[in-house]
Amino acid sequence: MECNSPLEPVAKSAVEGKVPPYVFATQESFSRCPGCRRLYWPATHQQRMAAELKALQSQ
């Protein structure tokens, strides 16, 4: 998001200790920005964004 670079998938085992324990325990899919090295995972913000895009399409 910060760099606007395409995210790259990263193995769950590679993010252990780099994301909050709850996130590690509850998520299976992680991605990393190759530019800034930030980690991302699907969460409620992804669901809200998808709902907003769907609402815009139906207008």
N, CA, C and O atoms as CSV, one atom per row, in Angstrom:
chain,resi,resn,atom,element,x,y,z
A,1,MET,N,N,0.823,-1.191,0.000
A,1,MET,CA,C,0.000,0.000,0.000
A,1,MET,C,C,0.867,1.255,0.000
A,1,MET,O,O,0.573,2.203,-0.728
A,2,GLU,N,N,1.887,1.277,0.769
A,2,GLU,CA,C,2.743,2.455,0.882
A,2,GLU,C,C,3.542,2.688,-0.400
A,2,GLU,O,O,3.663,3.821,-0.865
A,3,CYS,N,N,4.081,1.619,-0.961
A,3,CYS,CA,C,4.930,1.723,-2.154
A,3,CYS,C,C,4.139,1.549,-3.447
A,3,CYS,O,O,4.614,1.926,-4.518
A,4,ASN,N,N,2.963,0.993,-3.357
A,4,ASN,CA,C,2.136,0.666,-4.508
A,4,ASN,C,C,2.793,-0.394,-5.398
A,4,ASN,O,O,2.556,-0.433,-6.606
A,5,SER,N,N,3.607,-1.240,-4.799
A,5,SER,CA,C,4.225,-2.353,-5.514
A,5,SER,C,C,3.350,-3.587,-5.379
A,5,SER,O,O,2.658,-3.746,-4.374
A,6,PRO,N,N,3.369,-4.461,-6.375
A,6,PRO,CA,C,2.620,-5.721,-6.230
A,6,PRO,C,C,3.176,-6.524,-5.057
A,6,PRO,O,O,4.389,-6.658,-4.894
A,7,LEU,N,N,2.272,-7.049,-4.255
A,7,LEU,CA,C,2.698,-7.837,-3.095
A,7,LEU,C,C,3.126,-9.228,-3.524
A,7,LEU,O,O,2.630,-9.772,-4.510
A,8,GLU,N,N,4.056,-9.795,-2.765
A,8,GLU,CA,C,4.549,-11.141,-3.035
A,8,GLU,C,C,4.137,-12.054,-1.889
A,8,GLU,O,O,4.241,-11.667,-0.725
A,9,PRO,N,N,3.672,-13.258,-2.201
A,9,PRO,CA,C,3.310,-14.191,-1.125
A,9,PRO,C,C,4.542,-14.562,-0.305
A,9,PRO,O,O,5.656,-14.629,-0.825
A,10,VAL,N,N,4.322,-14.798,0.967
A,10,VAL,CA,C,5.402,-15.212,1.860
A,10,VAL,C,C,4.866,-16.337,2.750
A,10,VAL,O,O,3.710,-16.305,3.173
A,11,ALA,N,N,5.701,-17.313,3.025
A,11,ALA,CA,C,5.294,-18.459,3.838
A,11,ALA,C,C,4.971,-18.025,5.264
A,11,ALA,O,O,5.618,-17.140,5.824
A,12,LYS,N,N,3.970,-18.660,5.832
A,12,LYS,CA,C,3.579,-18.342,7.206
A,12,LYS,C,C,4.760,-18.514,8.158
A,12,LYS,O,O,4.945,-17.707,9.069
A,13,SER,N,N,5.542,-19.539,7.954
A,13,SER,CA,C,6.680,-19.782,8.847
A,13,SER,C,C,7.691,-18.636,8.825
A,13,SER,O,O,8.425,-18.440,9.793
A,14,ALA,N,N,7.733,-17.882,7.730
A,14,ALA,CA,C,8.694,-16.782,7.605
A,14,ALA,C,C,8.273,-15.530,8.366
A,14,ALA,O,O,9.086,-14.627,8.564
A,15,VAL,N,N,7.009,-15.463,8.797
A,15,VAL,CA,C,6.544,-14.259,9.481
A,15,VAL,C,C,6.398,-14.451,10.988
A,15,VAL,O,O,6.056,-13.508,11.702
A,16,GLU,N,N,6.650,-15.645,11.467
A,16,GLU,CA,C,6.525,-15.887,12.908
A,16,GLU,C,C,7.454,-14.952,13.668
A,16,GLU,O,O,8.641,-14.855,13.355
A,17,GLY,N,N,6.914,-14.268,14.662
A,17,GLY,CA,C,7.676,-13.306,15.446
A,17,GLY,C,C,7.734,-11.924,14.806
A,17,GLY,O,O,8.230,-10.980,15.420
A,18,LYS,N,N,7.233,-11.795,13.583
A,18,LYS,CA,C,7.239,-10.508,12.876
A,18,LYS,C,C,5.846,-9.896,12.778
A,18,LYS,O,O,5.692,-8.742,12.379
A,19,VAL,N,N,4.832,-10.681,13.144
A,19,VAL,CA,C,3.457,-10.196,13.198
A,19,VAL,C,C,2.938,-10.475,14.604
A,19,VAL,O,O,3.492,-11.319,15.309
A,20,PRO,N,N,1.886,-9.781,15.021
A,20,PRO,CA,C,1.340,-10.049,16.355
A,20,PRO,C,C,0.955,-11.520,16.523
A,20,PRO,O,O,0.506,-12.151,15.565
A,21,PRO,N,N,1.124,-12.071,17.721
A,21,PRO,CA,C,0.812,-13.488,17.961
A,21,PRO,C,C,-0.605,-13.879,17.548
A,21,PRO,O,O,-0.808,-14.959,16.993
A,22,TYR,N,N,-1.586,-13.017,17.810
A,22,TYR,CA,C,-2.965,-13.334,17.431
A,22,TYR,C,C,-3.098,-13.455,15.919
A,22,TYR,O,O,-3.775,-14.355,15.423
A,23,VAL,N,N,-2.459,-12.559,15.191
A,23,VAL,CA,C,-2.498,-12.593,13.727
A,23,VAL,C,C,-1.851,-13.882,13.232
A,23,VAL,O,O,-2.390,-14.547,12.348
A,24,PHE,N,N,-0.710,-14.233,13.792
A,24,PHE,CA,C,-0.029,-15.460,13.375
A,24,PHE,C,C,-0.900,-16.685,13.637
A,24,PHE,O,O,-0.929,-17.613,12.829
A,25,ALA,N,N,-1.604,-16.689,14.756
A,25,ALA,CA,C,-2.433,-17.834,15.125
A,25,ALA,C,C,-3.705,-17.941,14.294
A,25,ALA,O,O,-4.216,-19.042,14.090
A,26,THR,N,N,-4.222,-16.818,13.811
A,26,THR,CA,C,-5.521,-16.842,13.150
A,26,THR,C,C,-5.477,-16.686,11.634
A,26,THR,O,O,-6.497,-16.884,10.974
A,27,GLN,N,N,-4.345,-16.341,11.072
A,27,GLN,CA,C,-4.245,-16.125,9.629
A,27,GLN,C,C,-3.348,-17.181,8.986
A,27,GLN,O,O,-2.421,-17.690,9.616
A,28,GLU,N,N,-3.631,-17.498,7.743
A,28,GLU,CA,C,-2.837,-18.490,7.014
A,28,GLU,C,C,-2.094,-17.886,5.820
A,28,GLU,O,O,-1.112,-18.453,5.342
A,29,SER,N,N,-2.566,-16.742,5.348
A,29,SER,CA,C,-2.023,-16.154,4.128
A,29,SER,C,C,-1.333,-14.825,4.443
A,29,SER,O,O,-1.923,-13.946,5.070
A,30,PHE,N,N,-0.090,-14.688,4.007
A,30,PHE,CA,C,0.671,-13.465,4.240
A,30,PHE,C,C,1.347,-13.035,2.949
A,30,PHE,O,O,1.686,-13.857,2.098
A,31,SER,N,N,1.536,-11.722,2.824
A,31,SER,CA,C,2.223,-11.156,1.670
A,31,SER,C,C,3.209,-10.109,2.162
A,31,SER,O,O,3.074,-9.573,3.261
A,32,ARG,N,N,4.212,-9.827,1.320
A,32,ARG,CA,C,5.226,-8.831,1.665
A,32,ARG,C,C,5.423,-7.900,0.474
A,32,ARG,O,O,5.417,-8.330,-0.679
A,33,CYS,N,N,5.594,-6.630,0.774
A,33,CYS,CA,C,5.926,-5.661,-0.258
A,33,CYS,C,C,7.428,-5.767,-0.525
A,33,CYS,O,O,8.227,-5.667,0.406
A,34,PRO,N,N,7.821,-5.969,-1.783
A,34,PRO,CA,C,9.253,-6.079,-2.076
A,34,PRO,C,C,9.991,-4.754,-1.912
A,34,PRO,O,O,11.214,-4.742,-1.774
A,35,GLY,N,N,9.263,-3.641,-1.926
A,35,GLY,CA,C,9.899,-2.337,-1.784
A,35,GLY,C,C,10.195,-1.979,-0.345
A,35,GLY,O,O,11.348,-1.752,0.021
A,36,CYS,N,N,9.149,-1.927,0.479
A,36,CYS,CA,C,9.321,-1.483,1.870
A,36,CYS,C,C,9.407,-2.640,2.865
A,36,CYS,O,O,9.686,-2.433,4.046
A,37,ARG,N,N,9.164,-3.861,2.380
A,37,ARG,CA,C,9.248,-5.081,3.205
A,37,ARG,C,C,8.146,-5.188,4.255
A,37,ARG,O,O,8.239,-6.013,5.164
A,38,ARG,N,N,7.108,-4.368,4.143
A,38,ARG,CA,C,5.983,-4.477,5.081
A,38,ARG,C,C,5.223,-5.772,4.831
A,38,ARG,O,O,5.155,-6.270,3.707
A,39,LEU,N,N,4.651,-6.304,5.913
A,39,LEU,CA,C,3.862,-7.531,5.831
A,39,LEU,C,C,2.379,-7.197,5.834
A,39,LEU,O,O,1.933,-6.266,6.505
A,40,TYR,N,N,1.625,-7.979,5.065
A,40,TYR,CA,C,0.181,-7.800,4.971
A,40,TYR,C,C,-0.495,-9.156,5.085
A,40,TYR,O,O,0.089,-10.187,4.751
A,41,TRP,N,N,-1.744,-9.141,5.564
A,41,TRP,CA,C,-2.554,-10.349,5.663
A,41,TRP,C,C,-4.009,-9.954,5.492
A,41,TRP,O,O,-4.378,-8.814,5.773
A,42,PRO,N,N,-4.847,-10.889,5.031
A,42,PRO,CA,C,-6.265,-10.558,4.883
A,42,PRO,C,C,-6.896,-10.348,6.251
A,42,PRO,O,O,-6.690,-11.137,7.174
A,43,ALA,N,N,-7.655,-9.290,6.366
A,43,ALA,CA,C,-8.319,-8.983,7.640
A,43,ALA,C,C,-9.587,-8.205,7.341
A,43,ALA,O,O,-10.033,-8.161,6.195
A,44,THR,N,N,-10.159,-7.601,8.342
A,44,THR,CA,C,-11.432,-6.922,8.161
A,44,THR,C,C,-11.333,-5.761,7.176
A,44,THR,O,O,-12.315,-5.461,6.497
A,45,HIS,N,N,-10.177,-5.098,7.075
A,45,HIS,CA,C,-10.068,-3.993,6.120
A,45,HIS,C,C,-10.239,-4.497,4.688
A,45,HIS,O,O,-10.774,-3.783,3.840
A,46,GLN,N,N,-9.796,-5.703,4.421
A,46,GLN,CA,C,-9.953,-6.279,3.083
A,46,GLN,C,C,-11.439,-6.520,2.789
A,46,GLN,O,O,-11.906,-6.251,1.683
A,47,GLN,N,N,-12.166,-7.017,3.766
A,47,GLN,CA,C,-13.592,-7.258,3.593
A,47,GLN,C,C,-14.346,-5.941,3.376
A,47,GLN,O,O,-15.241,-5.868,2.535
A,48,ARG,N,N,-13.981,-4.902,4.135
A,48,ARG,CA,C,-14.637,-3.599,3.974
A,48,ARG,C,C,-14.356,-3.006,2.601
A,48,ARG,O,O,-15.254,-2.444,1.974
A,49,MET,N,N,-13.120,-3.127,2.127
A,49,MET,CA,C,-12.763,-2.601,0.813
A,49,MET,C,C,-13.527,-3.327,-0.283
A,49,MET,O,O,-14.010,-2.689,-1.218
A,50,ALA,N,N,-13.647,-4.638,-0.188
A,50,ALA,CA,C,-14.380,-5.421,-1.187
A,50,ALA,C,C,-15.855,-5.019,-1.204
A,50,ALA,O,O,-16.453,-4.897,-2.273
A,51,ALA,N,N,-16.436,-4.814,-0.031
A,51,ALA,CA,C,-17.840,-4.391,0.050
A,51,ALA,C,C,-18.035,-3.003,-0.557
A,51,ALA,O,O,-19.028,-2.749,-1.238
A,52,GLU,N,N,-17.087,-2.117,-0.307
A,52,GLU,CA,C,-17.193,-0.763,-0.858
A,52,GLU,C,C,-17.071,-0.785,-2.386
A,52,GLU,O,O,-17.805,-0.075,-3.075
A,53,LEU,N,N,-16.161,-1.585,-2.910
A,53,LEU,CA,C,-16.018,-1.702,-4.369
A,53,LEU,C,C,-17.289,-2.288,-4.997
A,53,LEU,O,O,-17.734,-1.837,-6.052
A,54,LYS,N,N,-17.860,-3.289,-4.341
A,54,LYS,CA,C,-19.084,-3.900,-4.859
A,54,LYS,C,C,-20.220,-2.878,-4.884
A,54,LYS,O,O,-20.994,-2.830,-5.840
A,55,ALA,N,N,-20.318,-2.061,-3.832
A,55,ALA,CA,C,-21.350,-1.036,-3.778
A,55,ALA,C,C,-21.160,-0.007,-4.888
A,55,ALA,O,O,-22.139,0.461,-5.469
A,56,LEU,N,N,-19.922,0.345,-5.186
A,56,LEU,CA,C,-19.650,1.304,-6.252
A,56,LEU,C,C,-20.013,0.731,-7.626
A,56,LEU,O,O,-20.463,1.464,-8.507
A,57,GLN,N,N,-19.823,-0.553,-7.803
A,57,GLN,CA,C,-20.154,-1.185,-9.084
A,57,GLN,C,C,-21.649,-1.175,-9.348
A,57,GLN,O,O,-22.071,-1.105,-10.502
A,58,SER,N,N,-22.451,-1.243,-8.304
A,58,SER,CA,C,-23.899,-1.317,-8.490
A,58,SER,C,C,-24.547,0.056,-8.615
A,58,SER,O,O,-25.769,0.144,-8.735
A,59,GLN,N,N,-23.774,1.108,-8.589
A,59,GLN,CA,C,-24.330,2.465,-8.719
A,59,GLN,C,C,-24.535,2.835,-10.158
A,59,GLN,O,O,-24.994,3.939,-10.453
